[in-house]
């Protein structure tokens, strides 16, 4: 079964002994098979994500939700259940700060019918991009204070209110806390202006300038609680001219930021990605299904292969015969 066909159960709350056993026992008693389970603890906050096959379960969806809600209340944790039918029309929440290019590219794709989802809400930590959201008829909410510090409780309330299936960080210039990341892990995609793992953190274009790189780039990746270290989805590279200023590098990178974020969102929505041991992989047959004559790939296109020499390599060296032979 693909990830989209599985029921997803997320448990978030204070770390305590017996949490995993209580939840998995409940599922076993209702005839639900656990296909995948992942758990983590950060700052004493516990998160467990399970993908389960609930097609033959005892009872209804409403029964399972009620049972898990009751168990969550007893354990003092939040439990969220998402059935496959809940995800037929996916809803995207876009988080922004002040830069408009990534937001506008996503909005254009939706307006052109080129995005298999609805952008349900735009949430900012500044009010600057409200006009862009209004232009495309999308609700906008500002959750930041005067300095742009977000109220993450309000952010979580909005993500729940708009039933976000995917959170796209379109140059959102704040680090999300574990309380947000744990609830949406595997469903948050960020765009970063460097070829990660190079130049993580703030002012990546300036870091590239100061390092004197000749090739710079951008990266779309899943968000984890480790800054800019989540599984990489897609990357794009560009030349840095001699003597280029930080502003010139930024001007070259911004259009690629918008494109690589859109590409990553499309891949996620199409269920074309799997994550294994911190790495993304293209799902089997995804390339063929895209009907790309050259075959789709994660990374640069086949034109780069044509420019890359394939000789010499170590394997091309002929080992001389043994002198003793």
C-alpha positions as CSV (number, residue, x, y, z in Angstrom):
1,X,0.0,0.0,0.0
2,X,1.2,3.5,-0.7
3,X,1.5,6.1,2.1
4,X,-1.7,7.8,0.9
5,X,-3.7,4.6,1.3
6,X,-2.7,4.2,4.9
7,X,-4.4,5.7,7.9
8,X,-2.1,8.1,9.8
9,X,-2.1,8.4,13.6
10,X,0.0,11.0,15.4
11,X,0.5,11.2,19.1
12,X,2.1,14.2,20.7
13,X,2.5,15.1,24.4
14,X,4.7,14.9,27.4
15,X,7.0,11.9,27.4
16,X,5.9,9.2,29.8
17,X,6.4,5.5,30.3
18,X,3.9,3.2,28.6
19,X,2.6,5.5,25.9
20,X,3.5,3.3,23.0
21,X,2.2,0.2,24.6
22,X,-1.2,1.7,25.4
23,X,-1.8,3.0,21.9
24,X,-0.5,-0.1,20.0
25,X,-2.6,-2.4,22.3
26,X,-5.7,-0.4,21.5
27,X,-5.0,-0.8,17.7
28,X,-4.3,-4.5,18.1
29,X,-7.6,-5.1,19.9
30,X,-9.4,-3.4,17.0
31,X,-7.8,-5.5,14.3
32,X,-5.6,-2.7,13.0
33,X,-2.2,-3.6,11.5
34,X,0.6,-1.2,12.0
35,X,2.7,-0.8,8.8
36,X,5.1,1.8,10.0
37,X,5.9,3.4,13.4
38,X,8.3,6.2,14.2
39,X,8.9,8.0,17.5
40,X,11.1,10.8,18.9
41,X,11.5,12.9,21.9
42,X,12.7,16.5,21.9
43,X,12.7,18.9,24.8
44,X,10.7,16.3,26.8
45,X,8.0,16.4,24.1
46,X,7.1,13.0,22.7
47,X,6.0,12.3,19.2
48,X,4.8,9.0,17.6
49,X,3.6,8.7,14.1
50,X,2.0,5.5,12.9
51,X,0.8,4.5,9.5
52,X,-1.7,1.7,9.8
53,X,-3.9,-0.5,7.6
54,X,-7.4,0.1,9.1
55,X,-9.5,-1.4,6.3
56,X,-10.5,-4.4,8.2
57,X,-10.8,-2.9,11.7
58,X,-13.5,-3.7,14.1
59,X,-15.9,-0.7,14.3
60,X,-16.3,2.5,12.4
61,X,-14.0,5.5,11.8
62,X,-16.0,7.5,14.4
63,X,-15.5,4.7,16.9
64,X,-11.7,4.6,16.4
65,X,-11.5,8.4,16.7
66,X,-13.6,8.4,19.9
67,X,-11.5,5.6,21.4
68,X,-8.2,7.3,20.6
69,X,-9.6,10.7,21.9
70,X,-10.5,9.0,25.2
71,X,-7.2,7.3,25.5
72,X,-5.4,10.5,24.7
73,X,-7.3,12.3,27.4
74,X,-6.4,9.6,29.8
75,X,-2.7,9.8,28.9
76,X,-2.6,13.6,28.6
77,X,-1.5,13.6,25.0
78,X,-3.0,14.8,21.7
79,X,-4.0,12.1,19.2
80,X,-4.8,12.9,15.6
81,X,-6.2,10.4,13.1
82,X,-6.2,11.0,9.3
83,X,-8.0,8.4,7.1
84,X,-7.2,8.1,3.4
85,X,-10.6,9.6,2.5
86,X,-9.7,12.7,4.5
87,X,-6.9,13.4,2.0
88,X,-8.7,13.2,-1.3
89,X,-8.6,17.0,-1.8
90,X,-5.4,18.1,0.0
91,X,-5.2,21.5,1.6
92,X,-2.0,23.5,1.8
93,X,-1.1,26.1,4.4
94,X,1.7,28.4,3.2
95,X,3.8,30.1,5.9
96,X,5.5,33.4,4.8
97,X,7.4,36.4,6.2
98,X,8.2,39.2,3.7
99,X,9.6,37.7,0.5
100,X,6.8,37.1,-2.1
101,X,8.4,35.1,-4.9
102,X,7.8,31.6,-3.5
103,X,4.2,32.4,-2.4
104,X,3.3,33.9,-5.7
105,X,4.7,30.9,-7.7
106,X,2.6,28.5,-5.6
107,X,-0.5,30.7,-6.0
108,X,0.0,30.9,-9.8
109,X,0.3,27.2,-10.0
110,X,-3.0,26.7,-8.1
111,X,-4.8,29.4,-10.2
112,X,-3.6,27.7,-13.4
113,X,-4.9,24.3,-12.2
114,X,-1.4,23.1,-12.1
115,X,-1.4,22.1,-8.4
116,X,-3.3,19.0,-7.2
117,X,-4.4,20.7,-4.0
118,X,-6.0,23.8,-2.6
119,X,-4.0,26.6,-0.9
120,X,-6.4,26.9,2.1
121,X,-4.6,29.7,4.0
122,X,-1.5,31.9,4.1
123,X,-0.1,32.5,7.5
124,X,2.6,35.1,8.1
125,X,4.7,36.3,11.0
126,X,4.4,39.8,9.4
127,X,1.5,41.3,7.6
128,X,3.5,42.3,4.5
129,X,2.2,39.6,2.1
130,X,-1.5,39.9,2.9
131,X,-2.0,41.7,-0.5
132,X,-0.7,38.7,-2.4
133,X,-3.0,36.3,-0.6
134,X,-5.9,38.7,-1.1
135,X,-5.1,39.0,-4.8
136,X,-5.6,35.2,-5.2
137,X,-8.6,35.1,-2.8
138,X,-6.8,33.2,-0.1
139,X,-7.4,33.9,3.6
140,X,-4.4,35.5,5.4
141,X,-3.6,35.5,9.1
142,X,-0.7,37.3,10.9
143,X,0.5,35.4,13.9
144,X,3.5,37.5,14.6
145,X,4.1,40.3,17.2
146,X,5.8,43.6,16.3
147,X,9.2,41.9,16.0
148,X,7.8,39.0,14.0
149,X,7.9,36.4,16.7
150,X,5.1,34.0,16.0
151,X,2.5,32.7,18.4
152,X,2.8,29.0,17.8
153,X,-0.4,28.2,19.7
154,X,-2.3,30.4,17.3
155,X,-0.4,28.9,14.4
156,X,-1.4,25.4,15.5
157,X,-5.0,26.5,15.9
158,X,-5.1,27.9,12.4
159,X,-3.5,24.7,10.9
160,X,-6.2,22.7,12.6
161,X,-9.0,25.1,11.6
162,X,-8.0,24.9,7.9
163,X,-7.3,21.2,8.1
164,X,-3.8,21.5,6.6
165,X,-2.5,18.4,5.0
166,X,0.8,20.0,3.9
167,X,2.6,23.0,5.3
168,X,4.8,24.9,2.8
169,X,7.4,27.3,4.2
170,X,7.7,29.9,1.4
171,X,10.7,31.8,2.8
172,X,9.2,31.7,6.3
173,X,12.1,33.2,8.3
174,X,11.4,31.6,11.7
175,X,12.4,28.3,13.2
176,X,9.4,26.1,13.9
177,X,9.4,24.6,17.4
178,X,9.0,20.9,18.2
179,X,5.4,21.4,19.1
180,X,4.6,22.3,15.5
181,X,7.1,20.1,13.8
182,X,6.1,16.9,15.7
183,X,2.5,17.4,14.7
184,X,3.2,17.8,11.0
185,X,6.5,16.0,10.6
186,X,6.7,14.5,7.1
187,X,4.2,17.1,6.0
188,X,6.3,20.3,6.2
189,X,8.4,21.4,3.2
190,X,10.9,24.2,3.4
191,X,13.0,26.0,0.8
192,X,16.5,27.0,1.7
193,X,18.8,29.2,-0.4
194,X,21.8,26.9,-0.5
195,X,22.9,23.5,-1.6
196,X,22.4,21.8,1.7
197,X,24.1,20.6,3.7
198,X,26.3,23.5,2.8
199,X,25.5,26.9,4.4
200,X,22.6,26.1,6.7
201,X,21.0,28.7,8.9
202,X,20.6,32.4,8.2
203,X,22.1,34.5,5.4
204,X,23.0,31.5,3.2
205,X,23.7,33.7,0.1
206,X,26.1,35.8,2.1
207,X,27.8,32.6,3.4
208,X,28.2,31.5,-0.2
209,X,29.7,34.8,-1.2
210,X,32.2,34.8,1.7
211,X,33.2,31.2,1.0
212,X,34.0,32.2,-2.6
213,X,31.9,29.4,-4.2
214,X,31.6,29.2,-8.0
215,X,28.4,27.1,-7.9
216,X,25.6,28.0,-5.5
217,X,22.1,26.7,-5.3
218,X,18.8,26.1,-3.5
219,X,17.2,23.1,-1.7
220,X,13.7,22.0,-0.9
221,X,13.6,19.6,2.1
222,X,11.3,18.2,4.7
223,X,11.5,20.0,8.1
224,X,12.7,18.2,11.2
225,X,13.6,19.6,14.6
226,X,17.2,19.8,13.4
227,X,17.7,23.1,11.6
228,X,18.1,22.6,7.8
229,X,18.9,18.9,8.2
230,X,15.7,17.3,7.1
231,X,15.5,14.9,4.1
232,X,16.3,16.6,0.9
233,X,13.7,16.5,-1.8
234,X,15.1,18.6,-4.7
235,X,17.9,20.9,-5.5
236,X,18.9,23.4,-8.2
237,X,22.3,25.0,-8.9
238,X,23.5,28.1,-10.6
239,X,26.8,29.8,-11.5
240,X,28.2,32.6,-9.4
241,X,29.9,35.2,-11.7
242,X,33.3,36.6,-10.8
243,X,32.9,39.5,-8.3
244,X,29.1,38.8,-7.9
245,X,27.6,40.7,-5.0
246,X,25.3,39.1,-2.4
247,X,22.4,40.8,-4.1
248,X,23.4,39.4,-7.5
249,X,23.6,35.9,-6.1
250,X,20.2,36.3,-4.5
251,X,18.7,37.5,-7.7
252,X,19.9,34.4,-9.5
253,X,18.7,32.1,-6.7
254,X,15.2,33.4,-6.0
255,X,13.5,32.2,-9.2
256,X,15.0,28.7,-8.5
257,X,13.8,28.9,-4.9
258,X,10.2,29.3,-6.2
259,X,10.6,26.5,-8.7
260,X,12.2,23.9,-6.4
261,X,9.6,24.5,-3.7
262,X,6.8,24.0,-6.2
263,X,8.5,20.8,-7.5
264,X,8.8,19.4,-4.0
265,X,5.2,20.2,-3.2
266,X,4.1,18.5,-6.4
267,X,6.1,15.4,-5.6
268,X,4.7,15.2,-2.1
269,X,1.1,15.6,-3.3
270,X,1.6,13.0,-6.0
271,X,2.8,10.6,-3.3
272,X,6.0,10.1,-5.4
273,X,8.4,10.2,-2.4
274,X,9.4,7.8,0.3
275,X,11.7,8.6,3.2
276,X,14.1,6.0,4.4
277,X,16.8,6.6,7.0
278,X,16.7,10.3,6.5
279,X,16.9,10.2,2.8
280,X,14.1,10.7,0.2
281,X,13.8,8.3,-2.7
282,X,11.6,8.4,-5.7
283,X,8.8,5.8,-5.4
284,X,9.0,2.9,-7.7
285,X,7.3,3.6,-11.0
286,X,6.9,7.3,-10.2
287,X,9.2,8.3,-13.1
288,X,7.3,6.2,-15.6
289,X,4.0,7.5,-14.4
290,X,5.1,11.1,-15.1
291,X,5.5,10.2,-18.8
292,X,8.8,12.0,-19.1
293,X,10.6,10.7,-22.1
294,X,13.9,11.1,-20.3
295,X,12.7,9.7,-17.0
296,X,12.1,11.9,-14.0
297,X,14.7,12.0,-11.3
298,X,15.4,13.8,-8.1
299,X,18.1,16.3,-8.7
300,X,19.3,17.8,-12.0
301,X,17.9,16.7,-15.3
302,X,19.5,14.5,-17.9
303,X,21.1,17.5,-19.6
304,X,23.7,17.4,-16.8
305,X,24.6,13.8,-17.7
306,X,25.4,14.8,-21.2
307,X,27.9,17.4,-19.9
308,X,29.6,15.1,-17.4
309,X,32.6,13.1,-18.6
310,X,32.6,9.4,-17.9
311,X,36.3,8.8,-18.4
312,X,38.8,8.2,-16.9
313,X,37.8,6.3,-13.8
314,X,39.8,4.0,-11.5
315,X,38.0,1.1,-13.1
316,X,39.6,2.0,-16.4
317,X,43.1,1.3,-15.1
318,X,44.6,-2.0,-16.3
319,X,46.4,-3.7,-13.5
320,X,49.8,-5.0,-14.7
321,X,50.3,-8.8,-14.4
322,X,52.1,-10.0,-11.3
323,X,55.8,-10.0,-11.9
324,X,56.0,-13.5,-10.3
325,X,53.7,-15.0,-12.8
